[in-house]
């Protein structure tokens, strides 16, 4: 798969996080944590188990 296509798939996958990441960035700026909020995304399959 070519790099431009990989980036397009990543962009599509991250669309659902756009609003929450925007709010997180605003909080980082408002609380003077940083003037340059940067977020790093990593994709890995994780097995989640729930014990009831």
PDBQT receptor file of N, H, CA, C and O in Angstrom, charges set to zero:
ATOM      1  N   UNK A   1       0.861  -1.180   0.000  1.00  0.00    +0.000 N 
ATOM      2  CA  UNK A   1       0.000   0.000   0.000  1.00  0.00    +0.000 C 
ATOM      3  C   UNK A   1       0.903   1.238   0.000  1.00  0.00    +0.000 C 
ATOM      4  O   UNK A   1       1.867   1.306   0.763  1.00  0.00    +0.000 OA
ATOM      5  N   UNK A   2       0.598   2.183  -0.830  1.00  0.00    +0.000 N 
ATOM      6  H   UNK A   2      -0.185   2.128  -1.449  1.00  0.00    +0.000 HD
ATOM      7  CA  UNK A   2       1.415   3.392  -0.930  1.00  0.00    +0.000 C 
ATOM      8  C   UNK A   2       1.217   4.287   0.292  1.00  0.00    +0.000 C 
ATOM      9  O   UNK A   2       0.181   4.226   0.953  1.00  0.00    +0.000 OA
ATOM     10  N   UNK A   3       2.216   5.115   0.585  1.00  0.00    +0.000 N 
ATOM     11  H   UNK A   3       3.058   5.164   0.048  1.00  0.00    +0.000 HD
ATOM     12  CA  UNK A   3       2.126   6.012   1.738  1.00  0.00    +0.000 C 
ATOM     13  C   UNK A   3       0.937   6.960   1.672  1.00  0.00    +0.000 C 
ATOM     14  O   UNK A   3       0.254   7.124   2.682  1.00  0.00    +0.000 OA
ATOM     15  N   UNK A   4       0.651   7.601   0.522  1.00  0.00    +0.000 N 
ATOM     16  H   UNK A   4       1.206   7.467  -0.299  1.00  0.00    +0.000 HD
ATOM     17  CA  UNK A   4      -0.522   8.485   0.484  1.00  0.00    +0.000 C 
ATOM     18  C   UNK A   4      -1.814   7.747   0.829  1.00  0.00    +0.000 C 
ATOM     19  O   UNK A   4      -2.699   8.304   1.479  1.00  0.00    +0.000 OA
ATOM     20  N   UNK A   5      -1.917   6.496   0.391  1.00  0.00    +0.000 N 
ATOM     21  H   UNK A   5      -1.199   6.044  -0.137  1.00  0.00    +0.000 HD
ATOM     22  CA  UNK A   5      -3.113   5.714   0.692  1.00  0.00    +0.000 C 
ATOM     23  C   UNK A   5      -3.172   5.371   2.180  1.00  0.00    +0.000 C 
ATOM     24  O   UNK A   5      -4.246   5.400   2.780  1.00  0.00    +0.000 OA
ATOM     25  N   UNK A   6      -2.025   5.049   2.776  1.00  0.00    +0.000 N 
ATOM     26  H   UNK A   6      -1.152   5.026   2.288  1.00  0.00    +0.000 HD
ATOM     27  CA  UNK A   6      -1.978   4.770   4.214  1.00  0.00    +0.000 C 
ATOM     28  C   UNK A   6      -2.421   5.991   5.014  1.00  0.00    +0.000 C 
ATOM     29  O   UNK A   6      -3.180   5.870   5.976  1.00  0.00    +0.000 OA
ATOM     30  N   UNK A   7      -1.943   7.167   4.609  1.00  0.00    +0.000 N 
ATOM     31  H   UNK A   7      -1.326   7.265   3.828  1.00  0.00    +0.000 HD
ATOM     32  CA  UNK A   7      -2.316   8.395   5.314  1.00  0.00    +0.000 C 
ATOM     33  C   UNK A   7      -3.796   8.685   5.158  1.00  0.00    +0.000 C 
ATOM     34  O   UNK A   7      -4.431   9.184   6.088  1.00  0.00    +0.000 OA
ATOM     35  N   UNK A   8      -4.355   8.381   3.998  1.00  0.00    +0.000 N 
ATOM     36  H   UNK A   8      -3.840   7.976   3.243  1.00  0.00    +0.000 HD
ATOM     37  CA  UNK A   8      -5.789   8.603   3.773  1.00  0.00    +0.000 C 
ATOM     38  C   UNK A   8      -6.605   7.689   4.678  1.00  0.00    +0.000 C 
ATOM     39  O   UNK A   8      -7.589   8.131   5.270  1.00  0.00    +0.000 OA
ATOM     40  N   UNK A   9      -6.210   6.414   4.796  1.00  0.00    +0.000 N 
ATOM     41  H   UNK A   9      -5.411   6.055   4.315  1.00  0.00    +0.000 HD
ATOM     42  CA  UNK A   9      -6.912   5.495   5.690  1.00  0.00    +0.000 C 
ATOM     43  C   UNK A   9      -6.806   5.965   7.137  1.00  0.00    +0.000 C 
ATOM     44  O   UNK A   9      -7.786   5.905   7.881  1.00  0.00    +0.000 OA
ATOM     45  N   UNK A  10      -5.628   6.433   7.543  1.00  0.00    +0.000 N 
ATOM     46  H   UNK A  10      -4.832   6.483   6.939  1.00  0.00    +0.000 HD
ATOM     47  CA  UNK A  10      -5.448   6.948   8.898  1.00  0.00    +0.000 C 
ATOM     48  C   UNK A  10      -6.348   8.152   9.134  1.00  0.00    +0.000 C 
ATOM     49  O   UNK A  10      -6.976   8.267  10.186  1.00  0.00    +0.000 OA
ATOM     50  N   UNK A  11      -6.409   9.042   8.162  1.00  0.00    +0.000 N 
ATOM     51  H   UNK A  11      -5.898   8.949   7.308  1.00  0.00    +0.000 HD
ATOM     52  CA  UNK A  11      -7.265  10.219   8.277  1.00  0.00    +0.000 C 
ATOM     53  C   UNK A  11      -8.726   9.810   8.469  1.00  0.00    +0.000 C 
ATOM     54  O   UNK A  11      -9.427  10.383   9.303  1.00  0.00    +0.000 OA
ATOM     55  N   UNK A  12      -9.176   8.840   7.714  1.00  0.00    +0.000 N 
ATOM     56  H   UNK A  12      -8.607   8.374   7.036  1.00  0.00    +0.000 HD
ATOM     57  CA  UNK A  12     -10.556   8.363   7.824  1.00  0.00    +0.000 C 
ATOM     58  C   UNK A  12     -10.808   7.757   9.202  1.00  0.00    +0.000 C 
ATOM     59  O   UNK A  12     -11.852   8.001   9.806  1.00  0.00    +0.000 OA
ATOM     60  N   UNK A  13      -9.850   6.963   9.704  1.00  0.00    +0.000 N 
ATOM     61  H   UNK A  13      -9.001   6.765   9.213  1.00  0.00    +0.000 HD
ATOM     62  CA  UNK A  13     -10.005   6.337  11.017  1.00  0.00    +0.000 C 
ATOM     63  C   UNK A  13     -10.034   7.364  12.145  1.00  0.00    +0.000 C 
ATOM     64  O   UNK A  13     -10.703   7.145  13.155  1.00  0.00    +0.000 OA
ATOM     65  N   UNK A  14      -9.326   8.473  11.993  1.00  0.00    +0.000 N 
ATOM     66  H   UNK A  14      -8.783   8.650  11.172  1.00  0.00    +0.000 HD
ATOM     67  CA  UNK A  14      -9.234   9.466  13.066  1.00  0.00    +0.000 C 
ATOM     68  C   UNK A  14     -10.350  10.505  13.046  1.00  0.00    +0.000 C 
ATOM     69  O   UNK A  14     -10.462  11.299  13.979  1.00  0.00    +0.000 OA
ATOM     70  N   UNK A  15     -11.172  10.514  12.008  1.00  0.00    +0.000 N 
ATOM     71  H   UNK A  15     -11.081   9.869  11.250  1.00  0.00    +0.000 HD
ATOM     72  CA  UNK A  15     -12.248  11.502  11.910  1.00  0.00    +0.000 C 
ATOM     73  C   UNK A  15     -13.142  11.478  13.147  1.00  0.00    +0.000 C 
ATOM     74  O   UNK A  15     -13.559  12.529  13.633  1.00  0.00    +0.000 OA
ATOM     75  N   UNK A  16     -13.435  10.285  13.656  1.00  0.00    +0.000 N 
ATOM     76  H   UNK A  16     -13.096   9.431  13.262  1.00  0.00    +0.000 HD
ATOM     77  CA  UNK A  16     -14.330  10.192  14.812  1.00  0.00    +0.000 C 
ATOM     78  C   UNK A  16     -13.719  10.796  16.080  1.00  0.00    +0.000 C 
ATOM     79  O   UNK A  16     -14.443  11.079  17.034  1.00  0.00    +0.000 OA
ATOM     80  N   UNK A  17     -12.412  10.996  16.102  1.00  0.00    +0.000 N 
ATOM     81  H   UNK A  17     -11.824  10.766  15.327  1.00  0.00    +0.000 HD
ATOM     82  CA  UNK A  17     -11.737  11.559  17.269  1.00  0.00    +0.000 C 
ATOM     83  C   UNK A  17     -11.502  13.065  17.153  1.00  0.00    +0.000 C 
ATOM     84  O   UNK A  17     -10.998  13.686  18.089  1.00  0.00    +0.000 OA
ATOM     85  N   UNK A  18     -11.860  13.650  16.024  1.00  0.00    +0.000 N 
ATOM     86  H   UNK A  18     -12.269  13.146  15.264  1.00  0.00    +0.000 HD
ATOM     87  CA  UNK A  18     -11.541  15.055  15.753  1.00  0.00    +0.000 C 
ATOM     88  C   UNK A  18     -12.096  15.992  16.820  1.00  0.00    +0.000 C 
ATOM     89  O   UNK A  18     -11.380  16.868  17.304  1.00  0.00    +0.000 OA
ATOM     90  N   UNK A  19     -13.363  15.819  17.191  1.00  0.00    +0.000 N 
ATOM     91  H   UNK A  19     -13.945  15.107  16.797  1.00  0.00    +0.000 HD
ATOM     92  CA  UNK A  19     -13.983  16.726  18.162  1.00  0.00    +0.000 C 
ATOM     93  C   UNK A  19     -13.337  16.602  19.537  1.00  0.00    +0.000 C 
ATOM     94  O   UNK A  19     -13.021  17.611  20.167  1.00  0.00    +0.000 OA
ATOM     95  N   UNK A  20     -13.140  15.377  20.005  1.00  0.00    +0.000 N 
ATOM     96  H   UNK A  20     -13.397  14.557  19.494  1.00  0.00    +0.000 HD
ATOM     97  CA  UNK A  20     -12.571  15.186  21.345  1.00  0.00    +0.000 C 
ATOM     98  C   UNK A  20     -11.108  15.637  21.391  1.00  0.00    +0.000 C 
ATOM     99  O   UNK A  20     -10.666  16.186  22.401  1.00  0.00    +0.000 OA
ATOM    100  N   UNK A  21     -10.357  15.414  20.320  1.00  0.00    +0.000 N 
ATOM    101  H   UNK A  21     -10.716  14.968  19.500  1.00  0.00    +0.000 HD
ATOM    102  CA  UNK A  21      -8.972  15.895  20.291  1.00  0.00    +0.000 C 
ATOM    103  C   UNK A  21      -8.919  17.415  20.239  1.00  0.00    +0.000 C 
ATOM    104  O   UNK A  21      -8.015  18.029  20.805  1.00  0.00    +0.000 OA
ATOM    105  N   UNK A  22      -9.884  18.019  19.561  1.00  0.00    +0.000 N 
ATOM    106  H   UNK A  22     -10.618  17.520  19.101  1.00  0.00    +0.000 HD
ATOM    107  CA  UNK A  22      -9.965  19.480  19.537  1.00  0.00    +0.000 C 
ATOM    108  C   UNK A  22     -10.218  20.045  20.920  1.00  0.00    +0.000 C 
ATOM    109  O   UNK A  22      -9.617  21.044  21.315  1.00  0.00    +0.000 OA
ATOM    110  N   UNK A  23     -11.123  19.391  21.662  1.00  0.00    +0.000 N 
ATOM    111  H   UNK A  23     -11.612  18.579  21.341  1.00  0.00    +0.000 HD
ATOM    112  CA  UNK A  23     -11.412  19.833  23.032  1.00  0.00    +0.000 C 
ATOM    113  C   UNK A  23     -10.195  19.634  23.933  1.00  0.00    +0.000 C 
ATOM    114  O   UNK A  23      -9.895  20.476  24.780  1.00  0.00    +0.000 OA
ATOM    115  N   UNK A  24      -9.499  18.518  23.744  1.00  0.00    +0.000 N 
ATOM    116  H   UNK A  24      -9.742  17.835  23.056  1.00  0.00    +0.000 HD
ATOM    117  CA  UNK A  24      -8.291  18.271  24.537  1.00  0.00    +0.000 C 
ATOM    118  C   UNK A  24      -7.226  19.320  24.227  1.00  0.00    +0.000 C 
ATOM    119  O   UNK A  24      -6.550  19.805  25.134  1.00  0.00    +0.000 OA
ATOM    120  N   UNK A  25      -7.077  19.665  22.966  1.00  0.00    +0.000 N 
ATOM    121  H   UNK A  25      -7.626  19.270  22.229  1.00  0.00    +0.000 HD
ATOM    122  CA  UNK A  25      -6.106  20.697  22.578  1.00  0.00    +0.000 C 
ATOM    123  C   UNK A  25      -6.476  22.039  23.190  1.00  0.00    +0.000 C 
ATOM    124  O   UNK A  25      -5.606  22.766  23.669  1.00  0.00    +0.000 OA
ATOM    125  N   UNK A  26      -7.766  22.371  23.177  1.00  0.00    +0.000 N 
ATOM    126  H   UNK A  26      -8.473  21.781  22.789  1.00  0.00    +0.000 HD
ATOM    127  CA  UNK A  26      -8.213  23.626  23.794  1.00  0.00    +0.000 C 
ATOM    128  C   UNK A  26      -7.894  23.650  25.282  1.00  0.00    +0.000 C 
ATOM    129  O   UNK A  26      -7.474  24.680  25.812  1.00  0.00    +0.000 OA
ATOM    130  N   UNK A  27      -8.090  22.522  25.959  1.00  0.00    +0.000 N 
ATOM    131  H   UNK A  27      -8.431  21.686  25.529  1.00  0.00    +0.000 HD
ATOM    132  CA  UNK A  27      -7.797  22.438  27.392  1.00  0.00    +0.000 C 
ATOM    133  C   UNK A  27      -6.305  22.622  27.646  1.00  0.00    +0.000 C 
ATOM    134  O   UNK A  27      -5.912  23.337  28.567  1.00  0.00    +0.000 OA
ATOM    135  N   UNK A  28      -5.476  21.975  26.830  1.00  0.00    +0.000 N 
ATOM    136  H   UNK A  28      -5.796  21.394  26.081  1.00  0.00    +0.000 HD
ATOM    137  CA  UNK A  28      -4.020  22.124  26.968  1.00  0.00    +0.000 C 
ATOM    138  C   UNK A  28      -3.629  23.589  26.834  1.00  0.00    +0.000 C 
ATOM    139  O   UNK A  28      -2.802  24.087  27.597  1.00  0.00    +0.000 OA
ATOM    140  N   UNK A  29      -4.220  24.277  25.869  1.00  0.00    +0.000 N 
ATOM    141  H   UNK A  29      -4.892  23.873  25.249  1.00  0.00    +0.000 HD
ATOM    142  CA  UNK A  29      -3.920  25.697  25.665  1.00  0.00    +0.000 C 
ATOM    143  C   UNK A  29      -4.479  26.558  26.793  1.00  0.00    +0.000 C 
ATOM    144  O   UNK A  29      -3.783  27.434  27.305  1.00  0.00    +0.000 OA
ATOM    145  N   UNK A  30      -5.734  26.316  27.186  1.00  0.00    +0.000 N 
ATOM    146  H   UNK A  30      -6.300  25.604  26.770  1.00  0.00    +0.000 HD
ATOM    147  CA  UNK A  30      -6.388  27.121  28.222  1.00  0.00    +0.000 C 
ATOM    148  C   UNK A  30      -5.713  26.988  29.582  1.00  0.00    +0.000 C 
ATOM    149  O   UNK A  30      -5.664  27.947  30.353  1.00  0.00    +0.000 OA
ATOM    150  N   UNK A  31      -5.191  25.794  29.875  1.00  0.00    +0.000 N 
ATOM    151  H   UNK A  31      -5.231  25.015  29.249  1.00  0.00    +0.000 HD
ATOM    152  CA  UNK A  31      -4.554  25.548  31.174  1.00  0.00    +0.000 C 
ATOM    153  C   UNK A  31      -3.056  25.864  31.144  1.00  0.00    +0.000 C 
ATOM    154  O   UNK A  31      -2.341  25.562  32.099  1.00  0.00    +0.000 OA
ATOM    155  N   UNK A  32      -2.587  26.460  30.069  1.00  0.00    +0.000 N 
ATOM    156  H   UNK A  32      -3.169  26.706  29.293  1.00  0.00    +0.000 HD
ATOM    157  CA  UNK A  32      -1.171  26.810  29.906  1.00  0.00    +0.000 C 
ATOM    158  C   UNK A  32      -0.230  25.624  30.108  1.00  0.00    +0.000 C 
ATOM    159  O   UNK A  32       0.877  25.774  30.624  1.00  0.00    +0.000 OA
ATOM    160  N   UNK A  33      -0.689  24.447  29.692  1.00  0.00    +0.000 N 
ATOM    161  H   UNK A  33      -1.589  24.325  29.273  1.00  0.00    +0.000 HD
ATOM    162  CA  UNK A  33       0.169  23.264  29.739  1.00  0.00    +0.000 C 
ATOM    163  C   UNK A  33       1.226  23.363  28.641  1.00  0.00    +0.000 C 
ATOM    164  O   UNK A  33       2.394  23.039  28.855  1.00  0.00    +0.000 OA
ATOM    165  N   UNK A  34       0.799  23.813  27.470  1.00  0.00    +0.000 N 
ATOM    166  H   UNK A  34      -0.150  24.077  27.296  1.00  0.00    +0.000 HD
ATOM    167  CA  UNK A  34       1.702  23.973  26.335  1.00  0.00    +0.000 C 
ATOM    168  C   UNK A  34       1.077  24.933  25.336  1.00  0.00    +0.000 C 
ATOM    169  O   UNK A  34      -0.146  25.044  25.245  1.00  0.00    +0.000 OA
ATOM    170  N   UNK A  35       1.917  25.615  24.597  1.00  0.00    +0.000 N 
ATOM    171  H   UNK A  35       2.910  25.525  24.670  1.00  0.00    +0.000 HD
ATOM    172  CA  UNK A  35       1.416  26.461  23.512  1.00  0.00    +0.000 C 
ATOM    173  C   UNK A  35       1.257  25.650  22.228  1.00  0.00    +0.000 C 
ATOM    174  O   UNK A  35       0.687  26.134  21.250  1.00  0.00    +0.000 OA
ATOM    175  N   UNK A  36       1.758  24.422  22.233  1.00  0.00    +0.000 N 
ATOM    176  H   UNK A  36       2.221  24.029  23.028  1.00  0.00    +0.000 HD
ATOM    177  CA  UNK A  36       1.768  23.593  21.031  1.00  0.00    +0.000 C 
ATOM    178  C   UNK A  36       1.288  22.177  21.360  1.00  0.00    +0.000 C 
ATOM    179  O   UNK A  36       2.107  21.267  21.488  1.00  0.00    +0.000 OA
ATOM    180  N   UNK A  37      -0.025  21.978  21.498  1.00  0.00    +0.000 N 
ATOM    181  H   UNK A  37      -0.691  22.717  21.394  1.00  0.00    +0.000 HD
ATOM    182  CA  UNK A  37      -0.521  20.627  21.805  1.00  0.00    +0.000 C 
ATOM    183  C   UNK A  37      -0.240  19.661  20.649  1.00  0.00    +0.000 C 
ATOM    184  O   UNK A  37      -0.576  19.932  19.496  1.00  0.00    +0.000 OA
ATOM    185  N   UNK A  38       0.370  18.552  20.982  1.00  0.00    +0.000 N 
ATOM    186  H   UNK A  38       0.643  18.331  21.918  1.00  0.00    +0.000 HD
ATOM    187  CA  UNK A  38       0.703  17.528  19.992  1.00  0.00    +0.000 C 
ATOM    188  C   UNK A  38       0.151  16.200  20.494  1.00  0.00    +0.000 C 
ATOM    189  O   UNK A  38       0.320  15.849  21.662  1.00  0.00    +0.000 OA
ATOM    190  N   UNK A  39      -0.503  15.476  19.613  1.00  0.00    +0.000 N 
ATOM    191  H   UNK A  39      -0.641  15.762  18.665  1.00  0.00    +0.000 HD
ATOM    192  CA  UNK A  39      -1.056  14.173  19.960  1.00  0.00    +0.000 C 
ATOM    193  C   UNK A  39      -0.423  13.123  19.059  1.00  0.00    +0.000 C 
ATOM    194  O   UNK A  39      -0.225  13.350  17.865  1.00  0.00    +0.000 OA
ATOM    195  N   UNK A  40      -0.110  11.980  19.639  1.00  0.00    +0.000 N 
ATOM    196  H   UNK A  40      -0.271  11.795  20.609  1.00  0.00    +0.000 HD
ATOM    197  CA  UNK A  40       0.493  10.880  18.892  1.00  0.00    +0.000 C 
ATOM    198  C   UNK A  40      -0.490   9.719  18.903  1.00  0.00    +0.000 C 
ATOM    199  O   UNK A  40      -0.992   9.329  19.957  1.00  0.00    +0.000 OA
ATOM    200  N   UNK A  41      -0.761   9.173  17.729  1.00  0.00    +0.000 N 
ATOM    201  H   UNK A  41      -0.353   9.490  16.872  1.00  0.00    +0.000 HD
ATOM    202  CA  UNK A  41      -1.677   8.034  17.611  1.00  0.00    +0.000 C 
ATOM    203  C   UNK A  41      -0.872   6.794  17.256  1.00  0.00    +0.000 C 
ATOM    204  O   UNK A  41       0.061   6.846  16.455  1.00  0.00    +0.000 OA
ATOM    205  N   UNK A  42      -1.249   5.684  17.864  1.00  0.00    +0.000 N 
ATOM    206  H   UNK A  42      -2.007   5.641  18.515  1.00  0.00    +0.000 HD
ATOM    207  CA  UNK A  42      -0.587   4.414  17.584  1.00  0.00    +0.000 C 
ATOM    208  C   UNK A  42      -1.666   3.358  17.450  1.00  0.00    +0.000 C 
ATOM    209  O   UNK A  42      -2.582   3.295  18.270  1.00  0.00    +0.000 OA
ATOM    210  N   UNK A  43      -1.566   2.539  16.434  1.00  0.00    +0.000 N 
ATOM    211  H   UNK A  43      -0.822   2.591  15.768  1.00  0.00    +0.000 HD
ATOM    212  CA  UNK A  43      -2.583   1.520  16.215  1.00  0.00    +0.000 C 
ATOM    213  C   UNK A  43      -1.992   0.154  16.516  1.00  0.00    +0.000 C 
ATOM    214  O   UNK A  43      -0.976  -0.249  15.950  1.00  0.00    +0.000 OA
ATOM    215  N   UNK A  44      -2.660  -0.544  17.426  1.00  0.00    +0.000 N 
ATOM    216  H   UNK A  44      -3.485  -0.217  17.885  1.00  0.00    +0.000 HD
ATOM    217  CA  UNK A  44      -2.224  -1.879  17.792  1.00  0.00    +0.000 C 
ATOM    218  C   UNK A  44      -3.445  -2.638  18.280  1.00  0.00    +0.000 C 
ATOM    219  O   UNK A  44      -4.294  -2.076  18.973  1.00  0.00    +0.000 OA
ATOM    220  N   UNK A  45      -3.537  -3.899  17.925  1.00  0.00    +0.000 N 
ATOM    221  H   UNK A  45      -2.848  -4.355  17.362  1.00  0.00    +0.000 HD
ATOM    222  CA  UNK A  45      -4.645  -4.693  18.417  1.00  0.00    +0.000 C 
ATOM    223  C   UNK A  45      -4.411  -5.001  19.895  1.00  0.00    +0.000 C 
ATOM    224  O   UNK A  45      -3.318  -5.401  20.296  1.00  0.00    +0.000 OA
ATOM    225  N   UNK A  46      -5.454  -4.809  20.689  1.00  0.00    +0.000 N 
ATOM    226  H   UNK A  46      -6.342  -4.485  20.363  1.00  0.00    +0.000 HD
ATOM    227  CA  UNK A  46      -5.366  -5.050  22.123  1.00  0.00    +0.000 C 
ATOM    228  C   UNK A  46      -6.518  -5.953  22.525  1.00  0.00    +0.000 C 
ATOM    229  O   UNK A  46      -7.669  -5.701  22.168  1.00  0.00    +0.000 OA
ATOM    230  N   UNK A  47      -6.207  -6.998  23.265  1.00  0.00    +0.000 N 
ATOM    231  H   UNK A  47      -5.273  -7.203  23.555  1.00  0.00    +0.000 HD
ATOM    232  CA  UNK A  47      -7.251  -7.889  23.750  1.00  0.00    +0.000 C 
ATOM    233  C   UNK A  47      -7.749  -7.343  25.084  1.00  0.00    +0.000 C 
ATOM    234  O   UNK A  47      -6.968  -7.127  26.011  1.00  0.00    +0.000 OA
ATOM    235  N   UNK A  48      -9.048  -7.126  25.165  1.00  0.00    +0.000 N 
ATOM    236  H   UNK A  48      -9.682  -7.302  24.412  1.00  0.00    +0.000 HD
ATOM    237  CA  UNK A  48      -9.650  -6.584  26.377  1.00  0.00    +0.000 C 
ATOM    238  C   UNK A  48     -10.550  -7.650  26.975  1.00  0.00    +0.000 C 
ATOM    239  O   UNK A  48     -11.415  -8.199  26.292  1.00  0.00    +0.000 OA
ATOM    240  N   UNK A  49     -10.343  -7.940  28.248  1.00  0.00    +0.000 N 
ATOM    241  H   UNK A  49      -9.640  -7.494  28.802  1.00  0.00    +0.000 HD
ATOM    242  CA  UNK A  49     -11.168  -8.933  28.930  1.00  0.00    +0.000 C 
ATOM    243  C   UNK A  49     -11.945  -8.250  30.039  1.00  0.00    +0.000 C 
ATOM    244  O   UNK A  49     -11.413  -7.414  30.770  1.00  0.00    +0.000 OA
ATOM    245  N   UNK A  50     -13.202  -8.617  30.152  1.00  0.00    +0.000 N 
ATOM    246  H   UNK A  50     -13.635  -9.296  29.558  1.00  0.00    +0.000 HD
ATOM    247  CA  UNK A  50     -14.048  -8.089  31.209  1.00  0.00    +0.000 C 
ATOM    248  C   UNK A  50     -14.416  -9.218  32.155  1.00  0.00    +0.000 C 
ATOM    249  O   UNK A  50     -14.930 -10.250  31.725  1.00  0.00    +0.000 OA
ATOM    250  N   UNK A  51     -14.160  -9.030  33.411  1.00  0.00    +0.000 N 
ATOM    251  H   UNK A  51     -13.742  -8.192  33.760  1.00  0.00    +0.000 HD
ATOM    252  CA  UNK A  51     -14.552 -10.022  34.416  1.00  0.00    +0.000 C 
ATOM    253  C   UNK A  51     -15.758  -9.494  35.156  1.00  0.00    +0.000 C 
ATOM    254  O   UNK A  51     -15.756  -8.368  35.655  1.00  0.00    +0.000 OA
ATOM    255  N   UNK A  52     -16.768 -10.303  35.220  1.00  0.00    +0.000 N 
ATOM    256  H   UNK A  52     -16.770 -11.217  34.814  1.00  0.00    +0.000 HD
ATOM    257  CA  UNK A  52     -17.995  -9.896  35.914  1.00  0.00    +0.000 C 
ATOM    258  C   UNK A  52     -18.164 -10.654  37.202  1.00  0.00    +0.000 C 
ATOM    259  O   UNK A  52     -19.141 -10.443  37.920  1.00  0.00    +0.000 OA
TER     260      UNK A  52
